[in-house]
């Protein structure tokens, strides 16, 4: 089901934050997005909610199901894990603590965590900007096997804090979830509260985010079901949220993300100087808790997130006559949210894009599939291995996960995790 919502959100907002809904002069825009998402839905490459706020009007589309077992539909209030979109929340809380003079962005982290070895080498600012050099603990070989294990902050830090830095702090950008675990520990040290309690009592509740929180369990938090794509939608692998903590443990929904953005953009609620600090590029296309790279040659402030069962993209076009917000919330971890965000942006700005082709999937005899297995050298130092598992064909490229191929014909196959086709000649 894909539709537009024409009523106000069901929570009280200060007048300056109230979204306005109107279908006037938007039929073409709405229909084009609906057709685009319908193609993804037919290909089983997207399930979730889309919000676009343009000229103070909020549009809403949905595709797929909140629960494929029961056929439950989404609503505007549906809650999703947001993965690394947690990082802007963590960065905002850090800035609030800077404003209270509890944290100095350029002081060594050892000032707040004196008992943790090695924290004198980098600053809070470098952790926020991913320039600390800390190895990313989610890349460690044992990470996948420990996803379900509840850990204390000390136990989580001990997984990576003793490792040598990848580079001298401040000299390079390298995305590291480890840095945001350390930031979570800093928040706990200076507030005397757990990260979960600090983010709730100091940010979520004061900002009026009624559908945002730190997940204790999906059922308790009221989160929609999360999936991964194999032959069909399968329940995602479980993960305990003590593992991602301030790097990725929050859930939210479209209305709350829009409200969060509005609050930190309003200097009556959040000092403008701190918003500017968070959104000025440090290295690469990253600032302090926010990505600031261009989309279709237009400046954006935003963040993407991926976690078991879910994928998110939160993009805000800031250098226009009026800001435009795009929120993609998928309960399918393999949803290609990057290409979807690019294409939806092209629709918003009336630029060219390639709509996804709708494929009619077919079954191919395993004896035919066996002819395609093997290792293919595509480029120097880049190979693609084709294998069969339980009668299905899989592709794995150098340094990448394994993904299933789906047949269009006896010789042509497509991927659901990317806009790509494979032809065997």
Secondary structure, 3 states (H helix, E strand, C coil): CCCCCCCCCCCCCCHHHCCECCCCCCHHHHHHHHHHHHHHHHCCCCCEEEEEEECCEEEEEEECCCECCCCECCCCCCEEECHHHHHHHHHHHHHHHHHCCCCCCCCEHHHCCCCCCCHHHCEHHHHHCCCCCCCCHHHCCCCHHHCCCCCCHHHHHCCCCCCCCCCCCCCCCCCCHHHHHHHHHHHHHHHCCCHHHHHHHHHHCCCCCCCCEECCCHHHHCECCCEEECCCEEECCCCCCCCCHHHCCEEECHHHHHHHHHHHHCCCCCCHHHHHHHCCCCECCECCCCECCEECCEEEEEEEEEECCEEEEEEEECCCCCCEEEEEEECECCCCHHHHHHHHHHHHCCCCCCCCCCCCCECCCHHHHHHHCEEEEEECCEEEEEEEECCEEEEEECCCCEEEEEECCCCEEEECCCCCEEECC
